[in-house]
């Protein structure tokens, strides 16, 4: 005797099957948390930032932050590191590094809202934590760049190149100069990259 299988009921009185939300990739989640923490750190002292505020901005739960970073100190230790940001900023041959650095900075501001390297601008608002940011920035960005430069005074030239880049970043992303914001990234790179490059190669 065959068994008749009755299909599930359908119609206006039938509740739809809940859609399964796609699982968020772990790296995307970490990146979202870091972006949220950086955004808040640029506007508030670390002591005033709660994990709840970071979680709300990142669109995650506070326990998920603890899962990935351990605690608030672990999260902000990562936020105050420039190591991975420097990987991306300096990822070009020396003879094209000036163009790459300028484009990377501007693209970061237009596509992601801010370039992570510009966090150093807000170090004075972080008290003792600001000293950690400065030390990290010197060793992970300026000194690392200096290690790639041939010729005399590599440390001075590296710091001048970074200062030139940060000045552009502040005017573009923080002061939001109207003429600068109206220009295309290609135009700015063509006009500005040679100024940075002149400090890198002799």
DAVENQUI-V836351 format. One record per backbone hydrogen bond with DSSP energy under -1.0 kcal/mol. NH is the residue of the N-H (numbers start at 1). CO is the residue of the C=O. Records with the same first field share a line. If there is no record, write none. Layout:
NH = CO / CO
This chain:
14 = 11
29 = 25
30 = 26
31 = 27
32 = 28
33 = 29
34 = 30
35 = 31
36 = 32
37 = 33
38 = 34
39 = 35
40 = 36
41 = 37
42 = 38
43 = 40
44 = 40
48 = 45
49 = 46
54 = 50
55 = 51
56 = 52
57 = 53
58 = 54
59 = 55
60 = 55
64 = 61
65 = 61
66 = 62
67 = 63
68 = 64
69 = 65
70 = 66
71 = 69
75 = 71
76 = 72
77 = 73
78 = 74
79 = 75
80 = 76
81 = 78
86 = 82
87 = 83
88 = 84
89 = 85
90 = 86
91 = 88
92 = 90
96 = 93
97 = 94
100 = 96
101 = 97
102 = 98
103 = 99
104 = 100
105 = 101
106 = 102
107 = 103
108 = 104
109 = 105
110 = 106
111 = 107
112 = 108
118 = 115
119 = 116
120 = 117
121 = 118
122 = 119
123 = 120
125 = 122
126 = 123
129 = 126
132 = 128
133 = 129
134 = 130
135 = 131
136 = 132
137 = 133
138 = 134
139 = 135
140 = 136
141 = 137
142 = 137
143 = 138
145 = 141
146 = 142
147 = 143
148 = 145
149 = 146
157 = 153
158 = 154
159 = 155
160 = 156
161 = 157
162 = 158
163 = 159
164 = 160
165 = 161
166 = 162
167 = 163
168 = 164
169 = 165
170 = 166
171 = 167
172 = 168
173 = 169
174 = 170
175 = 170
177 = 171
181 = 177
182 = 178
188 = 184
189 = 185
190 = 186
191 = 187
192 = 188
193 = 189
195 = 192
196 = 192
197 = 193
198 = 194
199 = 196
200 = 197
201 = 197
